[in-house]
């Protein structure tokens, strides 16, 4: 069984996203993919509570958390990420 990488100096936010520190080495491809992923895996109201529009998991799903982490690491504000959902 493989062990998980040691993320020394990292912290976990309330969404369970691991903060790896500065992400200045993000490639344009990663940011584009994160933008599309955030659009696809956005919140949808449901009788049992918010769920993911794309995969149906409880929102925020792991893909929505990953996309937000990449975009925040690229310097996007919460407002810009939320505006990406409608555009």
C-alpha positions as CSV (number, residue, x, y, z in Angstrom):
1,X,0.0,0.0,0.0
2,X,1.4,3.4,-1.0
3,X,1.8,6.1,1.6
4,X,0.4,9.5,1.1
5,X,2.9,12.4,0.5
6,X,4.0,14.4,3.4
7,X,2.7,17.9,3.0
8,X,5.0,19.6,5.4
9,X,3.9,23.2,6.1
10,X,0.6,22.7,4.4
11,X,-2.8,23.5,6.0
12,X,-6.3,22.4,5.3
13,X,-9.1,24.9,4.8
14,X,-12.7,24.5,6.0
15,X,-13.6,22.9,2.6
16,X,-10.9,20.3,3.0
17,X,-8.7,21.8,0.4
18,X,-5.0,21.4,1.1
19,X,-3.1,24.7,0.8
20,X,0.3,23.9,-0.7
21,X,1.5,27.5,-0.5
22,X,2.4,29.7,-3.5
23,X,1.3,28.2,-6.8
24,X,3.2,30.5,-9.2
25,X,4.1,27.5,-11.3
26,X,0.5,26.9,-12.4
27,X,0.3,26.4,-16.1
28,X,-2.3,28.1,-18.3
29,X,-3.8,24.6,-19.0
30,X,-4.4,24.0,-15.3
31,X,-6.3,27.3,-14.9
32,X,-8.4,26.7,-18.0
33,X,-9.3,23.2,-16.8
34,X,-10.1,24.6,-13.4
35,X,-12.4,27.2,-14.9
36,X,-14.3,24.6,-16.9
37,X,-14.5,22.3,-13.9
38,X,-15.8,25.0,-11.7
39,X,-18.5,25.7,-14.2
40,X,-19.5,22.1,-14.6
41,X,-19.4,21.2,-10.9
42,X,-21.4,24.1,-9.5
43,X,-24.1,24.0,-6.8
44,X,-27.6,22.9,-7.6
45,X,-30.5,23.2,-5.2
46,X,-32.0,19.8,-4.2
47,X,-34.6,18.6,-1.6
48,X,-31.9,17.0,0.5
49,X,-29.5,19.9,0.4
50,X,-27.2,21.4,-2.3
51,X,-25.6,18.9,-4.7
52,X,-23.3,19.1,-7.6
53,X,-24.9,19.8,-11.0
54,X,-22.5,17.5,-12.8
55,X,-21.8,14.5,-10.5
56,X,-24.7,14.7,-8.0
57,X,-22.4,14.5,-5.0
58,X,-23.0,16.7,-2.0
59,X,-21.7,20.2,-2.9
60,X,-18.9,21.1,-2.9
61,X,-17.8,17.9,-4.5
62,X,-14.1,17.0,-4.8
63,X,-13.9,18.5,-8.3
64,X,-15.4,21.8,-7.2
65,X,-13.0,22.0,-4.3
66,X,-10.0,21.2,-6.6
67,X,-11.1,23.9,-9.1
68,X,-11.5,26.5,-6.4
69,X,-8.1,25.6,-4.9
70,X,-6.4,26.0,-8.3
71,X,-8.2,29.3,-9.1
72,X,-7.5,30.8,-5.7
73,X,-3.8,29.7,-6.1
74,X,-3.8,31.5,-9.4
75,X,-4.9,34.7,-7.7
76,X,-8.7,34.6,-8.4
77,X,-11.0,36.1,-5.8
78,X,-14.1,34.4,-4.6
79,X,-16.2,36.9,-6.5
80,X,-14.3,36.1,-9.7
81,X,-14.8,32.4,-9.3
82,X,-18.5,32.8,-8.6
83,X,-18.8,35.1,-11.7
84,X,-17.1,32.3,-13.8
85,X,-20.1,30.1,-13.0
86,X,-22.5,32.3,-14.9
87,X,-20.2,33.1,-17.8
